[in-house]
Amino acid sequence: MSASTLDRVRRADALILTSLLWFMVLFLRYVLPPLFGRFQVQYEVSRAELGLAYSALMLAYSAVQFPAGWLADRLGMVRVIVGGAMVFGTASLMISFSLSWYGMVAGLVLVGVGTGGHKTVSLPLLSDRYPRSPGRTLGLMDMVGQFGGVAGPGAVLVIAMLDFDWRIIFLFGGCVI
């Protein structure tokens, strides 16, 4: 890698890392609905219980957005993003090892808690870091994330075709994060 290429990568580190984290947020969120049938059988739960668990994830995600912004103003944006990523990674591992429905739901709620502040805090971080091109920067981050939403259901299809346990997706996610 040439020195100028390496320098460009260093200047884009915040964009690369926040974009990849946003990819993982949407990837692991969008793998859930295609797995609902497996969860119903494995945990012996109803569709209503699955819907409530997913709603709890999204409620936690929503509820954390304001406090995350408040914390970012006091502790710093990078600390809030890193802290959320640590909670998110731990929650993904919890889900991959959950033996009970209640452990699964706890992991899902923690996914919401860990990811709720990401976009709220990443947008001003990237706007500050790349003031000459905030629109392009934010568009790139969001585009990378949306690919996570596309890749998630595809990953479920691949693991089903290979006859792998669904937990491998969350183990992978927890290790990557």
Secondary structure, DSSP 8 states (H G I E B T S, - for coil): --HHHHHHHHHTHHHHHHHHHHHHHHHHHHTHHHHHHHHHHHHT--HHHHHHHHHHHHHHHHHHHHHHHHHHHHH-HHHHHHHHHHHHHHHHHHHHH--SHHHHHHHHHHHHHHHTTHHHHHHHHHHHH-TT-HHHHHHHHHHHHHHHHHHHHHHHHHHHHTT--THHHHHHHHHH-
